[in-house]
Amino acid sequence: MSFVQHALGIAWKDLRVELRSREIVYTMTFFAALIVVVFTVSFIRDARSLPNVAPGMLWVAVAFAGTLGVGRAFDRERENDTLRALLLSPAPRLAVFLGKAAAIAALIVAVELVAAPLLALLLDVSLFAQPGVIAAALLGGALGIAVVSTVFAAMLLRTRARDVLLPVILYPILVPLFIAGTRAVGAVLKPVPDLEAARYWLTFLGVYDAVFLVVSLWIFEDLVIE
């Protein structure tokens, strides 16, 4: 099998397990929807402020739900000791990393497909007036979160306090991603969409994802060995 086939096989293995149990995606989706509902009820519905607060609400929901899903996904690997088996298999360890990250990204995208329309419905904001920009921002965010979280979740797999340490380590690193995603979405929610600003922040998001993908591929094997 080729490198790509190994990565796709590992991603499909994780997604097939999730399709059978639906444990993680249901938990993530419910949690994200709960955050969106609480935020929409709590904030004053001022039409002038909605374009400013809606992007933040969306990304907070994605961030918290994504972290919850990553932690549970790697708990499965610890409980069944399957990560060790994957690392000892003939599959390249970088293919293991990419497969795990791809599966996590797919779960985060599934959550975004629920959270974004729900937010648009409850706040009555034109979140899909520029669907290309919104889709690019959400996809770039999902990929970035998946890449970074896969590295650190694997590193902390055997740590007792992993549930506490994972968000503490992840969120400071993901702050630039959340800023870029929030600014990109906010730029197209203005009364007059600022496509130039949206393109800038999408470019920033793409560079962030590329840099951390390279760094993650470089350090993943050493981290999981340690």
Secondary structure, 3 states (H helix, E strand, C coil): CCHHHHHHHHHHHHHHHHHHHCHHHHHHHHHHHHHHHHHHHHCCCCCCCHHHHHHHHHHHHHHHHHHHHHHHHHHHHHHHCHHHHHHHCCCCHHHHHHHHHHHHHHHHHHHHHHHHHHHHHHHCCCCCCCHHHHHHHHHHHHHHHHHHHHHHHHHCCCCCCHHHHHHHHHHHHHHHHHHHHHHHHHHHHCCCCCHHHHHHHHHHHHHHHHHHHHHHHHHHHHHHHC
